[in-house]
Amino acid sequence: MMNNDWYKVTDPKDIITPALLVYPDRIEKNIGTMIAMAGGTSNLRPHIKTHKTAEIIKLQLKHGIQKFKCATIAEAELLGKCGAENILLAMQPVGPNIDRFFSLIAEYPNSTFSTIVDDRQIIEQIAETAQGKGIQVSLWLDINNGMNRTGIQPNAQAVELYKNLYKNPNLLAAGLHVYDGHIHNKDLSEREEKCNKDFEAVLDLKKSLEELDIPVPCIVVGGSPTFPIHLKREGVETSPGTTLLWDAGYAASYKDMDFIPAAVLLTRVISKPKSNLVCFDLGHKHLASEMTFPRVLLLEGEECTQIGQSEEHLVVQCPNDDKFKVGDVAYAFPVHICPTVAKYKEVLTIVDGNQTGSWKVAARNLIINI
């Protein structure tokens, strides 16, 4: 990545910065890598929360991927509009989102929608609504195997909850959903050991249910870091998301995966307030800033140190500021791409150094139509 200029735009003078650039050919390469690692598309259920973009969904559809995972009703609607066959809303619907979920089912009858649950009251609400509409709804029991963010622990209570779900005539028990985002060991062997250890309780839960003659048709499991580990299992669907665009954080941490950067920020120098200080127009509003510095990898300023960021500004300290002049463009690889994409209404497509168009980040907001 650092030894060539694949990311450069031939003539960037008319591009308003900061801008998020995407490279369709590299996205397709990442899709191909993802499919090759999984040995096909049958056990793939990629997450769209990273890109939220119809054109990237359609690229995956072109390559035979038909099962998807998403985090919001808007993302689920975008998948329905794109014609995806099987859509999992991986966020337990509460409040008005329950009715919105049923509106999706009615609006896009050619797509199969399901969602995750971990609460008895929500299960009952969904079942009652399904009964009133004369339909069955597919639900996955969300399992907490160490992330401690959502889900029910894989214990006797989980057995009872899944049993009730399975026996309800208005519901279809699709299986278990497990997100292990707490596992981020850089060393693959350590990551695999941790992943397998934490997954044991999930397998024990599955076994307990099957001993009661309650089938667990599938387990949707993992994200990008644990993708190469879970794809070895039988009876699971893996849910990588960041793999499509990749970012500097994952590239540095997970060298065992061969995904390539497919999204880069274009920024400009707006000031040089002091000797060896350079300020770019890349503030909180345009770059994910929830982590410590560095928040981007400057592709031609590796020796610079990021020292400050505010709403519109990113200040870096460089040993030789002559490298950057006020008005110069620079290219930056985000450390965390997912929340960075959500800051942009559109991304600009770059092919062979030329801007060929733009793609709307269509599910950036919470509502499209429904």
C-alpha positions in Angstrom: 0.0 0.0 0.0 2.7 2.4 0.9 4.9 1.8 -2.2 2.6 2.9 -5.0 0.1 5.6 -5.7 -3.0 3.6 -6.5 -5.1 5.9 -4.3 -4.1 9.2 -6.1 -6.6 11.2 -8.1 -5.1 12.5 -11.4 -6.8 15.9 -11.2 -8.3 16.6 -7.7 -8.5 20.4 -8.0 -12.3 20.5 -8.2 -13.0 18.0 -5.4 -14.3 19.7 -2.3 -12.5 18.4 0.8 -12.6 16.5 3.0 -14.0 13.8 0.7 -14.2 10.0 1.1 -13.0 8.2 -2.0 -13.8 4.6 -2.8 -12.3 2.3 -5.4 -14.8 -0.1 -6.9 -12.2 -2.4 -8.4 -10.6 -2.9 -5.0 -14.0 -3.4 -3.3 -14.6 -6.2 -5.8 -11.2 -7.7 -5.0 -12.2 -7.8 -1.3 -15.5 -9.4 -2.1 -13.6 -12.1 -4.1 -11.2 -12.6 -1.2 -14.1 -12.9 1.3 -15.8 -15.5 -0.9 -12.6 -17.5 -1.5 -11.9 -17.6 2.2 -15.4 -18.9 2.9 -15.2 -21.4 0.1 -18.3 -19.9 -1.5 -21.3 -17.8 -0.6 -23.5 -20.3 1.2 -22.2 -19.5 4.7 -21.6 -15.8 4.1 -23.9 -13.1 5.6 -21.9 -9.9 5.2 -22.8 -6.9 7.4 -23.6 -3.6 5.5 -23.2 -1.3 8.5 -19.7 -0.2 7.3 -20.7 1.1 3.8 -24.5 1.6 3.9 -24.4 1.8 0.2 -26.7 0.3 -2.5 -23.9 0.1 -5.1 -21.7 -2.1 -2.8 -24.7 -4.3 -2.0 -25.2 -4.8 -5.7 -21.6 -5.7 -6.2 -22.1 -8.4 -3.6 -25.3 -9.6 -5.3 -23.4 -9.8 -8.6 -21.0 -12.2 -7.0 -23.8 -14.4 -5.7 -24.1 -13.2 -2.1 -27.8 -13.2 -1.1 -27.8 -13.2 2.7 -27.0 -10.0 4.5 -26.9 -8.6 8.0 -27.6 -5.0 9.0 -28.0 -2.8 12.1 -30.9 -0.4 11.4 -34.3 -0.4 9.8 -32.9 1.9 7.2 -30.2 -0.5 6.3 -32.7 -3.3 6.1 -34.9 -1.2 3.8 -31.9 -0.5 1.6 -31.3 -4.2 1.3 -34.9 -4.8 0.4 -34.8 -2.1 -2.3 -31.7 -3.7 -3.7 -33.5 -7.1 -3.9 -31.5 -9.0 -1.3 -33.2 -12.4 -0.7 -32.4 -12.8 3.0 -32.0 -9.9 5.5 -31.2 -10.2 9.2 -31.8 -7.1 11.3 -29.1 -7.6 14.0 -30.6 -5.1 16.4 -33.5 -6.1 18.7 -36.5 -3.9 17.6 -38.0 -1.9 20.4 -40.6 0.9 20.4 -41.7 2.0 17.0 -39.1 -0.2 15.3 -41.3 -3.2 15.9 -44.0 -1.8 13.7 -41.4 -0.6 11.2 -40.0 -4.1 11.0 -43.4 -5.4 10.1 -43.8 -2.7 7.5 -40.6 -3.9 5.9 -42.0 -7.4 5.6 -45.1 -6.0 3.9 -43.3 -3.6 1.6 -40.7 -6.1 0.3 -42.4 -9.5 0.0 -39.6 -10.9 -2.2 -37.2 -10.6 0.7 -37.2 -12.7 3.8 -36.7 -10.6 7.0 -35.6 -11.8 10.4 -34.3 -10.1 13.5 -32.7 -10.9 16.8 -34.2 -11.0 20.3 -33.0 -11.5 23.9 -36.0 -10.3 25.9 -39.2 -12.2 26.7 -41.5 -9.2 26.5 -40.2 -8.2 23.1 -40.7 -11.7 21.8 -44.3 -11.6 23.0 -44.9 -8.2 21.4 -43.5 -9.5 18.1 -45.6 -12.7 18.4 -48.8 -10.8 19.1 -48.2 -8.4 16.1 -47.5 -11.4 13.9 -50.7 -13.1 15.0 -52.7 -10.0 14.3 -51.3 -9.9 10.8 -51.7 -13.6 10.2 -48.0 -14.2 9.5 -45.0 -16.0 11.0 -41.8 -14.1 11.8 -38.3 -15.5 12.0 -36.3 -14.7 15.1 -32.8 -15.5 16.2 -32.0 -15.6 19.9 -29.2 -13.2 20.6 -26.4 -14.7 22.7 -23.9 -12.9 24.9 -20.7 -15.0 24.9 -18.4 -12.3 26.3 -19.1 -9.0 24.4 -21.5 -7.8 27.2 -23.3 -5.4 24.9 -26.5 -7.3 24.0 -27.8 -10.8 24.2 -28.7 -13.4 26.8 -26.0 -15.5 28.4 -25.9 -19.1 27.1 -27.4 -20.7 30.1 -30.6 -22.4 31.3 -32.5 -19.1 30.9 -31.5 -19.0 27.3 -32.8 -22.6 26.8 -36.2 -21.6 28.2 -36.4 -18.5 26.1 -35.5 -20.3 22.9 -37.9 -23.1 23.8 -40.8 -20.6 24.2 -39.8 -19.0 20.9 -39.7 -22.3 19.2 -43.2 -23.4 20.5 -44.9 -20.1 19.6 -47.1 -20.7 16.4 -46.5 -17.2 15.2 -42.7 -17.4 15.3 -40.0 -19.3 13.5 -36.9 -20.1 15.5 -34.1 -19.4 13.0 -31.3 -20.2 15.4 -28.7 -18.3 17.4 -27.0 -15.0 16.8 -23.5 -14.4 18.4 -21.4 -11.3 18.0 -17.9 -11.6 19.6 -16.6 -8.1 19.0 -14.7 -8.4 22.3 -12.1 -10.7 20.6 -9.4 -8.7 18.9 -6.1 -10.5 19.6 -3.6 -9.5 16.9 -2.0 -12.9 16.9 -4.2 -15.3 14.9 -3.4 -18.3 17.1 -4.3 -16.3 20.3 -7.4 -15.0 18.6 -8.4 -18.5 17.6 -7.9 -19.9 21.1 -10.0 -17.1 22.6 -12.7 -17.4 20.0 -13.0 -21.2 20.3 -13.0 -21.0 24.1 -15.8 -18.4 24.2 -17.8 -20.3 21.6 -17.9 -23.5 23.7 -20.8 -22.2 25.7 -22.7 -21.5 22.5 -22.1 -25.0 21.3 -23.2 -26.3 24.7 -26.4 -24.3 24.4 -27.1 -25.7 21.0 -26.5 -29.2 22.3 -28.9 -28.7 25.2 -31.6 -27.5 22.9 -31.2 -30.4 20.5 -31.3 -32.9 23.3 -34.8 -31.5 23.9 -35.6 -32.1 20.2 -35.5 -28.4 19.6 -33.6 -27.7 16.3 -31.1 -24.9 16.0 -31.0 -24.5 12.2 -28.1 -22.1 12.1 -25.8 -19.9 14.1 -24.9 -16.4 12.7 -21.6 -15.6 14.3 -18.7 -13.2 14.5 -17.5 -10.1 12.7 -14.4 -9.4 10.6 -11.7 -10.3 13.2 -13.1 -13.7 13.9 -14.2 -14.3 10.4 -11.3 -16.6 9.4 -11.9 -18.7 12.5 -15.7 -19.2 12.4 -15.7 -19.9 8.7 -14.1 -23.3 9.5 -17.2 -24.4 11.4 -20.2 -26.4 10.2 -23.7 -25.0 10.5 -22.8 -21.3 10.9 -23.0 -18.2 8.8 -20.2 -15.6 9.2 -20.8 -11.9 9.1 -17.7 -9.8 8.2 -18.4 -6.2 7.4 -15.2 -4.1 7.5 -13.6 -6.5 5.0 -15.3 -4.7 2.1 -13.5 -1.3 2.6 -10.9 -2.3 5.2 -9.2 0.3 7.4 -5.8 1.1 8.9 -6.8 -0.3 12.3 -7.7 -3.7 11.0 -4.8 -3.7 8.5 -2.4 -3.2 11.3 -4.0 -5.7 13.7 -5.1 -8.5 11.5 -2.2 -9.2 9.1 -3.4 -12.8 8.6 -6.2 -11.5 6.3 -5.5 -10.4 2.7 -8.0 -7.6 2.4 -6.9 -4.3 0.8 -7.7 -0.7 1.5 -10.7 0.4 -0.7 -11.6 3.7 0.9 -9.3 6.8 1.4 -9.9 10.3 2.7 -8.9 13.2 0.5 -8.0 16.3 2.6 -6.2 19.6 2.2 -3.7 21.6 4.2 -5.5 24.7 5.4 -2.8 26.2 7.6 0.7 26.0 9.0 0.3 27.8 12.3 3.8 27.2 13.6 7.1 25.7 12.6 6.6 22.0 11.9 2.9 22.1 12.5 0.4 21.3 9.7 -3.4 21.6 9.9 -5.7 19.6 7.6 -9.5 20.1 7.1 -10.2 16.8 8.7 -12.0 17.4 12.0 -14.4 15.4 14.1 -17.2 16.0 11.6 -15.4 14.1 8.9 -13.3 11.5 10.6 -14.2 9.0 13.3 -12.6 10.3 16.5 -13.7 7.9 19.3 -10.2 6.4 19.5 -6.9 7.8 20.5 -4.4 9.2 18.0 -3.5 8.2 15.3 -7.0 8.4 13.7 -5.7 8.2 10.2 -2.6 6.9 8.4 -1.3 9.8 6.3 -0.2 8.0 3.1 2.6 10.4 2.4 3.3 11.7 5.9 4.1 8.6 7.9 6.7 10.4 9.9 4.1 13.0 11.1 2.4 12.8 14.5 -1.2 13.6 15.0 -1.5 15.9 18.1 -4.9 17.6 17.9 -8.3 17.5 16.4 -11.4 19.7 16.7 -14.6 19.9 14.7 -13.0 21.0 11.5 -9.3 20.6 12.0 -6.7 17.9 12.3 -3.2 19.2 13.5 -0.1 17.1 12.9 3.5 17.7 13.9 6.0 17.0 11.1 9.8 16.9 11.4 9.9 18.7 8.1 6.8 20.8 7.3 8.3 21.8 3.9 6.7 18.6 2.6 3.2 20.2 2.9 2.2 23.6 1.5 -1.1 25.4 2.3 -3.6 24.2 -0.3 -1.9 20.9 -1.0 -4.0 17.8 -1.1 -3.1 14.7 1.0 -4.5 11.2 1.3 -5.4 9.5 4.6 -6.4 6.0 5.4 -9.0 5.9 8.2 -8.2 3.9 11.3 -11.9 3.2 11.8 -13.8 3.2 8.6 -17.4 2.3 9.8 -18.2 5.5 11.7 -16.2 7.6 9.2 -18.4 6.5 6.3 -21.5 7.6 8.2 -20.2 11.2 8.3 -20.6 11.5 4.5 -23.7 11.9 2.4 -21.9 10.4 -0.5 -18.6 8.8 -1.5 -16.7 9.5 -4.6 -15.8 6.6 -6.9 -12.2 6.6 -8.3 -11.2 4.3 -11.2 -7.8 4.5 -12.7 -7.1 7.8 -11.0 -10.3 9.5 -12.3 -13.4 10.4 -10.5 -16.2 8.5 -12.2 -19.1 9.5 -10.1 -20.5 9.2 -6.6 -22.5 6.8 -4.5 -25.0 7.9 -2.0 -24.5 6.6 1.6 -28.2 5.8 1.4 -28.7 4.3 4.9 -26.7 6.9 6.7 -29.8 8.3 8.4 -32.3 6.3 10.5 -35.1 6.5 8.0 -35.3 6.1 4.2 -39.0 5.7 3.7 -40.3 3.3 6.4 
